Amino acid sequence: MDWTLELQGSEVQFTEVRGEHLCLRFSAALVRQGRSAFHAEVGHVKGVELRFVQATWAGELVLCAGALSDSAVTVAGVPHRELLVGWSALGDIQAELNFRSGATLTISAQAVHCQAPADPQFQTSYAC
């Protein structure tokens, strides 16, 4: 699987606390298949999860659903607006997730994981 999750335009199904972890499940993760931006196929995958380990956050979790706009996950001071599906990072993790609804979620964590669902299904986007 060679997918890159694009935060902007992805749709969050729900945000929930699982012990010391904060998990965002995507109902429609906007992904680019392949490494080349010019030849990549763009589509959606349901069930991709973004998990923040030992997380603290600010924001109303119940409001943190729907489409993301200008959002980034920052690792050691470097912002990432795109994440490889299957990617993990440890250390000083910060995230600012902005929803088109106007809600904002800011997160500090010790680790972050971007995971594919058990049975991922890539749906090609035919948007104009």
Phi, psi and chi 1 to 4 in degrees:
 res  aa     phi    psi   chi1   chi2   chi3   chi4
   1 MET       -  122.7  178.3  173.8   10.5      -
   2 ASP  -124.1   72.0 -171.7   16.0      -      -
   3 TRP  -117.1  144.0  -65.7  -22.8      -      -
   4 THR  -117.6  122.3  -58.1      -      -      -
   5 LEU   -79.4  126.3  167.5   67.9      -      -
   6 GLU  -100.7  116.7  -63.3 -176.4   16.4      -
   7 LEU   -62.3  -50.3  -67.5  173.2      -      -
   8 GLN   -65.4  124.6 -178.2  160.8  -34.6      -
   9 GLY    95.9  -12.5      -      -      -      -
  10 SER   -75.0  149.5  -72.4      -      -      -
  11 GLU  -108.6  121.3  -60.6  -96.7  -16.8      -
  12 VAL   -86.8  125.4  175.3      -      -      -
  13 GLN   -77.2  -47.6 -178.8  177.3    4.8      -
  14 PHE  -159.2  160.9   61.5   79.7      -      -
  15 THR  -124.5  127.9  -55.3      -      -      -
  16 GLU  -143.7  156.5   71.8  176.7    0.0      -
  17 VAL   -93.7  131.5  178.4      -      -      -
  18 ARG  -127.0   89.2  -63.4  179.6 -176.4  165.9
  19 GLY    67.3 -120.9      -      -      -      -
  20 GLU   -93.2    9.2  -67.4 -177.3  -16.4      -
  21 HIS  -107.1  148.6  -53.3  -31.5      -      -
  22 LEU  -115.6  127.0 -176.8   64.1      -      -
  23 CYS  -122.0  132.3  178.4      -      -      -
  24 LEU  -110.7  123.8  -78.5   80.0      -      -
  25 ARG  -105.6  130.7  159.8   99.6   31.5  110.4
  26 PHE   -94.9  129.9  -68.4   90.1      -      -
  27 SER   -80.7  -26.7   56.1      -      -      -
  28 ALA  -151.4   87.2      -      -      -      -
  29 ALA   -77.3  122.8      -      -      -      -
  30 LEU   -76.7  115.0 -179.5   59.9      -      -
  31 VAL  -125.4  151.9  -63.4      -      -      -
  32 ARG  -112.7  126.0 -171.4  175.4   63.2 -114.8
  33 GLN   -96.8  120.1 -168.0  170.8   17.5      -
  34 GLY   103.8  158.2      -      -      -      -
  35 ARG   -83.3  -32.3  -61.0 -105.9 -176.1 -135.1
  36 SER   -79.0  122.7  170.0      -      -      -
  37 ALA   -64.6  -28.8      -      -      -      -
  38 PHE   -78.6  -29.6  -65.4  108.8      -      -
  39 HIS  -113.7    7.9  -58.6  -66.5      -      -
  40 ALA   -77.0  143.2      -      -      -      -
  41 GLU   -92.0  133.7 -165.0  167.3    5.1      -
  42 VAL  -106.7  138.6  176.0      -      -      -
  43 GLY  -165.3 -160.0      -      -      -      -
  44 HIS  -130.6  148.7  -66.5   89.3      -      -
  45 VAL  -130.0  129.7  175.4      -      -      -
  46 LYS   -88.4  137.2 -178.2  176.7 -177.4  174.4
  47 GLY    96.6    0.7      -      -      -      -
  48 VAL   -61.4  140.1  170.7      -      -      -
  49 GLU  -121.4  141.4  -71.2 -169.8   -3.9      -
  50 LEU  -114.6  111.5 -166.4   54.9      -      -
  51 ARG  -112.3  129.4  -67.8 -175.3 -175.5  171.7
  52 PHE  -108.0  122.8  -65.6   90.1      -      -
  53 VAL   -94.4  137.7  178.1      -      -      -
  54 GLN    49.8   58.3  -67.2 -179.2  -40.3      -
  55 ALA   -97.3  147.3      -      -      -      -
  56 THR  -124.2  152.1   58.0      -      -      -
  57 TRP  -152.8  163.8   60.5   89.9      -      -
  58 ALA  -130.3  129.9      -      -      -      -
  59 GLY   139.1  153.9      -      -      -      -
  60 GLU   -83.0  106.0  -67.7  -70.9  -31.5      -
  61 LEU   -58.7  -35.6  -63.4 -175.5      -      -
  62 VAL   -63.0  -24.9   70.3      -      -      -
  63 LEU   -90.1   -8.6  -59.4  176.3      -      -
  64 CYS   -91.1   70.7  -65.3      -      -      -
  65 ALA  -144.9  158.0      -      -      -      -
  66 GLY   104.1 -165.7      -      -      -      -
  67 ALA   -73.9  138.9      -      -      -      -
  68 LEU   -88.7  145.4  -70.0  173.0      -      -
  69 SER  -114.5 -145.1   58.3      -      -      -
  70 ASP   -50.2   96.1 -173.2   29.3      -      -
  71 SER  -133.3  154.4  -61.6      -      -      -
  72 ALA  -154.6  150.3      -      -      -      -
  73 VAL  -110.1  123.7  174.3      -      -      -
  74 THR  -107.3  127.0  -58.0      -      -      -
  75 VAL  -119.8  118.4  179.6      -      -      -
  76 ALA    51.1   41.0      -      -      -      -
  77 GLY    85.7   -2.8      -      -      -      -
  78 VAL  -105.7  116.1  178.4      -      -      -
  79 PRO   -77.2  141.7   24.3  -28.5      -      -
  80 HIS  -125.3  120.9  -59.2  -88.0      -      -
  81 ARG   -99.4  -10.0  -62.6 -173.5 -170.2  -66.3
  82 GLU  -131.2  140.0  -60.5  175.9  -17.3      -
  83 LEU  -131.4  135.8  -51.2  170.3      -      -
  84 LEU   -68.5  134.4  -68.4  175.9      -      -
  85 VAL   -71.0  125.4  176.3      -      -      -
  86 GLY   103.6   -3.9      -      -      -      -
  87 TRP   -79.5  146.9  170.2   82.4      -      -
  88 SER  -140.2  153.9  -65.9      -      -      -
  89 ALA  -146.2  147.4      -      -      -      -
  90 LEU  -117.7  155.8  -59.5  171.3      -      -
  91 GLY   116.7 -143.2      -      -      -      -
  92 ASP   -83.1   96.9  179.7   24.5      -      -
  93 ILE  -105.9  128.9  -50.2  -63.3      -      -
  94 GLN  -128.7  146.3  -55.2  -67.5  -40.3      -
  95 ALA  -143.3  143.0      -      -      -      -
  96 GLU  -127.3  114.0 -178.3  173.7  -46.7      -
  97 LEU  -112.3  117.3  -56.6  171.2      -      -
  98 ASN  -108.0  129.3  -62.6  -61.1      -      -
  99 PHE  -101.7  146.6  -66.4   82.1      -      -
 100 ARG   -60.7  -21.5  -72.0 -171.3 -172.2  154.5
 101 SER   -70.4  -15.3   65.3      -      -      -
 102 GLY   107.9  -12.3      -      -      -      -
 103 ALA   -72.1  148.0      -      -      -      -
 104 THR  -130.8  138.5  -62.7      -      -      -
 105 LEU  -125.0  120.1  179.6   61.5      -      -
 106 THR  -110.3  137.2   55.5      -      -      -
 107 ILE  -133.0  139.9  -55.7  165.3      -      -
 108 SER  -120.6  136.3  -65.4      -      -      -
 109 ALA  -151.0  167.3      -      -      -      -
 110 GLN   -91.6  -20.4  -63.7  -59.9  -49.9      -
 111 ALA  -157.2  160.4      -      -      -      -
 112 VAL  -141.3  142.9   61.7      -      -      -
 113 HIS  -133.1  135.3  -53.7  -76.8      -      -
 114 CYS  -112.4  107.5 -177.9      -      -      -
 115 GLN  -117.9  141.4  -62.4  178.0  -44.3      -
 116 ALA   -79.9  155.8      -      -      -      -
 117 PRO   -69.7  167.2   25.3  -32.0      -      -
 118 ALA   -59.3  -38.4      -      -      -      -
 119 ASP  -127.5   75.0 -174.2   23.0      -      -
 120 PRO   -68.9  138.8   25.3  -31.1      -      -
 121 GLN  -123.8  114.2  -58.3  -67.2  -41.5      -
 122 PHE   -84.6  123.6 -179.9   82.9      -      -
 123 GLN  -111.5  116.0  -61.3  -67.1  -39.4      -
 124 THR   -62.5  138.5  -56.6      -      -      -
 125 SER   -89.1  128.8  174.8      -      -      -
 126 TYR  -107.9   20.3  -65.0  104.9      -      -
 127 ALA   -65.1  147.1      -      -      -      -
 128 CYS   -92.5      -  -64.6      -      -      -
